[in-house]
Amino acid sequence: MSYENVTANLESIQRQLPDGVTLVAVSKTHPPEAIKKAHETGHRIFGENKVQELVDKFEALPKDIEWHLIGHLQTNKVKYIAPFVTLIHAVDSVKLLKEINKRAKNEGRIIDVLLQVHIADESSKFGFDADELSNLVSGTVFESFENICIRGLMGMATFTDNQEQIRAEFKLLKSLFDTFSNGKLGANGKFDILSMGMSSDYEIALEERSNMIRVGSSIFGARSYDVD
Ligand SMILES: *Cc1c(COP(=O)(O)O)cnc(C)c1O
């Protein structure tokens, strides 16, 4: 695949971003050369969804890159990314939080995470639902995680052409974000990141006041194989 459009694609999306919105360039499945192209424009924030691929790219590429893990994370793989990951987007269990806390402590780090919320009308998507989240927040479990900073929420809308459905799901996530940012989670640290929107729906997400979008194919082109 040729990556000659990466620079133009990236710049065109950056021009659409309101102040205070962060673009995560999702480079999964694309080779280091593609990331280098984007890096040459000054872009530094990249997202991957597989641990092994993330570690390989971290090792191969400039060390000023901020790496985000955006995909589902298995507990037994936390140790591989704990030394360097900047933000883990898809935390969906207390068990995973415990493991991240333990590995962060070993590294002498505080790792930033987002809690993934299940907003889609699909059973296959991971994440807490709104009730689980409320229960967690009203309990004390987060207080024990001294090496984690819960920075906010992440969600994925249903894979559909129905724009109004996508908008409604983003609205729900935004309202949960507002609710929890006034609660205990906010008190525990910063609660300032709302990660929602990808290539097909980031314009809606921005209208619904996302402040972090994760965009892959609109920057790097279609993926020749897809990973989940
Ligand atoms: C792949 C992926 C994206 C980016 O998808 P595009 O449609 O290529 O923009 C965003 N978020 C997550 C969690 C992903 O796995």
The ligand as an SDF file (V2000), in Angstrom:
LIG
                    3D

 15 15  0  0  0  0  0  0  0  0999 V2000
   -9.6850    0.4350   14.6960 C   0  0  0  0  0  0  0  0  0  0  0  0
  -10.2530    1.2670   15.7830 C   0  0  0  0  0  0  0  0  0  0  0  0
  -10.5130    2.6300   15.5760 C   0  0  0  0  0  0  0  0  0  0  0  0
  -10.2890    3.3480   14.2620 C   0  0  0  0  0  0  0  0  0  0  0  0
  -11.1470    2.8540   13.2720 O   0  0  0  0  0  0  0  0  0  0  0  0
  -11.2820    3.5840   11.8470 P   0  0  0  0  0  0  0  0  0  0  0  0
  -12.6410    3.2180   11.4130 O   0  0  0  0  0  0  0  0  0  0  0  0
  -10.2250    2.9940   10.9800 O   0  0  0  0  0  0  0  0  0  0  0  0
  -11.1080    5.0270   12.0650 O   0  0  0  0  0  0  0  0  0  0  0  0
  -11.0060    3.3650   16.6450 C   0  0  0  0  0  0  0  0  0  0  0  0
  -11.2320    2.7990   17.8450 N   0  0  0  0  0  0  0  0  0  0  0  0
  -10.9960    1.4950   18.0750 C   0  0  0  0  0  0  0  0  0  0  0  0
  -11.2690    0.9440   19.4230 C   0  0  0  0  0  0  0  0  0  0  0  0
  -10.5050    0.6900   17.0550 C   0  0  0  0  0  0  0  0  0  0  0  0
  -10.2760   -0.6140   17.2960 O   0  0  0  0  0  0  0  0  0  0  0  0
  1  2  1  0
  2  3  1  0
  2 14  2  0
  3  4  1  0
  3 10  2  0
  4  5  1  0
  5  6  1  0
  6  7  2  0
  6  8  1  0
  6  9  1  0
 10 11  1  0
 11 12  2  0
 12 13  1  0
 12 14  1  0
 14 15  1  0
M  END
$$$$
